[in-house]
Amino acid sequence: MNKTFSYQSSIFFDEYIDSKSSPRKGYKRSIDFFHSLSPSERAYYTNLCESSISSMGVTFQLDANELQDRSWPLDLIPRIIASNQWKLIQKGLIQRVKALNYFINDVYNKQVFLEKNPVLKELILESSNFLPECMGITPKNKVWSNICGTDLIRDDKGKFFVLEDNLRVPSGVAYMLENRNIMKRVIPDLFNSYAVNPIDDYPSQLFKCLSEASFNTNANKKIVVLTPGVFNSAYFEHSYLAQQMGVELVEASDLYVSKTNNVLMKTINGPKKIDVIYRRIDDVFIDPKVWRKDSSLGIPGIYNAWKNKKIAIVNAPGSGVADDKAVYAFVPKMIKFFLKEEPIISQVKTYVCAFKKDLNYVTNNIEKLVLKPVNESGGYGILIGPQSSKSELKKYKSKILNNPRNFVAQPLIKLSTSPTLINKKIMPRHLDLRPFILSGKNSFVTQGGLTRVAMKKGSTIVNSSQGGGSKDTWIAD
Amino acid sequence: MLSSNAEKIYWLSRYIERAENTARLVNVNFDLLLDIPHDSVSDFIHLVEITSDLEQFNSILLDEKMFYSSSVSAMKNVVLNFVIYNSDNLGSITYSLEMAKYNSRYLRTMLPKTAWEQFNKLHSEFSLSNEENHSTEVLHQIIRNSKTFFATISDAMHRDHVFDFIKLGRFIERADMLSRIIEDQILRKDTKIPKYYENLQWMSILKSVNGFESFKKINKGELRRSNVLDFMVKLKEFPRSIIFCINRLIAVTKYLPNSENLKLKLIQIKKQAAKLNEKSTDKQILAILDLLQLGLIDLHLEIEEKFFNRSPI
């Protein structure tokens, strides 16, 4: 059937259609399905999707001031990636995270790599993400970031790139899992027509990964998920993961450290010893005796318990040192240095303004570049050169010149698009992908990940905190 | 089980039970108003007194005098809105369900998924109603959804401590509400409603606890205050009698650690309730109910101390 699509190709790489607006291999069934729906059927599916989300209680919060939860935004048109293509990406992600973990361990121990890269060394030692208290410590299996969320994008040729690595407390995996459950409820027939790789073993893989992080020798490790509390924007995910793993979800006030450096949990039967904390609070809030004194989210004395290997903290405190956007620029070097391998996945060319040469290039070409502060996440503080006014560029330039170390710049990647339901119409929208990589004795990568999609026309801001949506990601043959 | 979770699950259960009981009470009272002479304010006010704080209610009225001389339908709306929707009113259904929601946020890891979804349904369906569009259907909906929630718990839930604390919360709340309903009915006897209507009121109370049919089964004869009281306080076979609640609480203590004291206190309460008999005067009944309520408060404090204590040990 040669159907005329109302959905047309553009200058961007579209994941569903080629430059002649014909569906790519493997996408035809899906696009035909959505095209064949009448407006009332589209409304029916959209409503079914929304009511499933609300009855399943899949919500998120924008910030602590907003007491009302928002329903999670899921777009019904799935993103599809061929499984042989995904296999290579999985390999590349494992390679990358392995190198990053070696790097963090090196930073807190011998600093061999830093010695070879003096500019990086200077940046690291000055970084607020570098925690000197972690010097000399090596977590189990030398893994600091057991759970990593790496953001991938595709350019105008469809090639995958790493955009950034989230090595501290990456979030989104619960939404990945729930997106799949919703899709199975709402469009089972289309789902069934693809042989989609399952993703629901993530919680058991996570459980295994957490167990492996403990130095304790008891057979059944007692694991807890530590949340800042119900008003955290990712609370839904914290409780979801705890439930799926069958472990307790705790807040700092549920835990305390004994004189013998054991970490105990308060229960109706009295105190109970625990082995592993999957912490969902930032490094510096973990122990008010060592880092942020004003932290009520942390457990006084837990640093000592961790240092003495009585408790495993996952991800390890200090792992944020590699979260820095300046560190990102050095990852290809790390892969070569620690693994003696060539990087499997490309990454975006990054100008580190701490280098004189890079700074010159950036200030002369600012209108072509995307500028990022090194220590921000969630898409905050970013300036997109080609979309900014002259005065904005000028202001930003002086910010950079004031403190070059604080900035990196990248060329603007023309992010790929995918058809997305907007007000019951099918429109192209930009997207990215966050797979999750688990590291313990072995490594594990999710089948696909959380696809985030910018809901506004032309926008590349995919963060749910800034109005982004999401898609289910299908790895299929 | 975490002490903090035990506390939250206990309160979740109490607040859902409270919302349901309040919905029953409001519903039956307005049913009753269709039957009795409409010249008395006391029935509206009685509803406020039993669920909420009358002083607070009077303080929200723009003009107290005008309110008490306004038409029945105008009065009805003001009272309904206060008891159902006023979120500043700690006795309102909205307040109970918001508190339940607050506690439920923490409990995703504790409840069976079906029960969690059922609670969300209860909360979101109620949230869709508001002061402008409500009808008695809203109340029926709460009662139905709450029943389904607890039925789901009974049906789908692993018998662990979470289950025990749901029961603790639910039956303490129910016993407390029952004692307050009875107390209130005794107290309002001095209003000018004729004897005939007094029996109608007792009947409405039986209906509010879903007990009218069972009552009729075992009391073939006329409906008298003494046999209604006996039914609601002492009938151990009826799920909405005080003794039934106490027996269920005693049964739960079997499964809880360090609960000897709790059990002793419950037996004490049971003894109090058993003192009620056909010859009890109003004064004696009120004294018994008073001790019952104090006993329930004491019970709650014991639970707090034994299980919810969150300070380092």
Interface residues (C-beta under 8 A of the other chain):
Chain A: S54 S55 M56 G57 V230 Y235 F236 S239 Y240 A242 Q243 E248 L249 V250 E251 S253 D254 Y256 M265 K266 T267 I268 N269 G270 P271
Chain B: M1 L2 S3 S4 N5 A6 Y102 R105 Y106 R108 T109 W116 E117 N120 K121 S124 H161 L256 P257 K306 F307 N309 R310 P312 I313
